Amino acid sequence: MKTSKDPARIRPFQFHGDYHSVYRLWEEAGQGLHIRRSDRPEEIQKKLQRDPDLFLVAEVNEEIIGNVLGGFDGHRGIMYHLAVDGSYRR
């Protein structure tokens, strides 16, 4: 298990620098996280136009170790993806 004395930093997702790392995290997340057509680059860019503040990443030493992708339809909030690198889970 990786551990760090440095706390995770939470920040907004940035498409150009983060997409591939986040996608890889989704692929390695295990059971329960299903990658779909809506997770393709062009769909994520559309999502960022609607809800840029509902896609966050967690990083330690500039390495993305987690993310959450949410949505809001005007009435309800939903969490589409929540993934944490297995070596940082506790």
N, C-alpha and C positions, 0 to 999 in steps of 0.2 A: 504494500500500500504506500503510495506517495503521501508524504506529509510536507507541510511547509510552515515555517514560522511566520511567513507573510500571509496576511489575510487575503481572502479573495476580494477582488475589486469588481463591483457591478457597474456596468456601463451599457449604453444603447448599442445595439447591433449596427455594424457598418457594413453594408453589402460587399463592397469591393475588397475589404481586408479580411472579412470574417466568414463569408459564405462557405467556402470549401472546408474550413475547420469545423464549422457548425454541422455541415452535412455529414462529415465523417463521424462526428460525435453521435448524430442521429443513427447512422448505420451501425455503430458499435453499442448502442444503448441497450440492446437486448429486447426481450419480450415486452410488449405493451406499446412500443413506439413504432407506428407504421408509417413509412414514407410513401407519400402519394403524389399524384400529379401536381397538387397545389404546393408542393415543396420544390418544384423546379425553379431555376433562377428567375425566369420571367414572371412567375406567379409570386415569388417572394418580393420582387421589386414592386409589383402592384400592391401587395400587402403593406409595404413600407410607405407607399403613398397615402393609404387610408389610415393606418395606425402605427406611425413610426415609434411611438412611445411604448408599444406593447410587445416589443421584441428586445430582450435583454441578454447579455452574455456575462458570465463570471469568468474572471481570469486571474491567474497567479503567475507572477513573473512574466507577463505578456503572453502566456499560453492560455487559450480558451479551455476551461475545464467544465463549463456548464452553460446552459441556456434555457430560456423560457420564451415561448412564443404564444401570445394570447390574442384574444379578439373580444370585441364588444359590439353587440348588435343594436344598441340603444336601450336595451332592457336588461340583458344578461351579459355577464362576462364568461369567457370560456378559456381554458388553457388547452391549446392544441398540442404543444410539445413541451415537455420538461425533461431535460437530460443532464446527467452529471457523469463525468468520466469515472469509470468504475474504481479507479485507484484513489479517488477523493471522496467516495461515499462513506458515510458513517452514520 
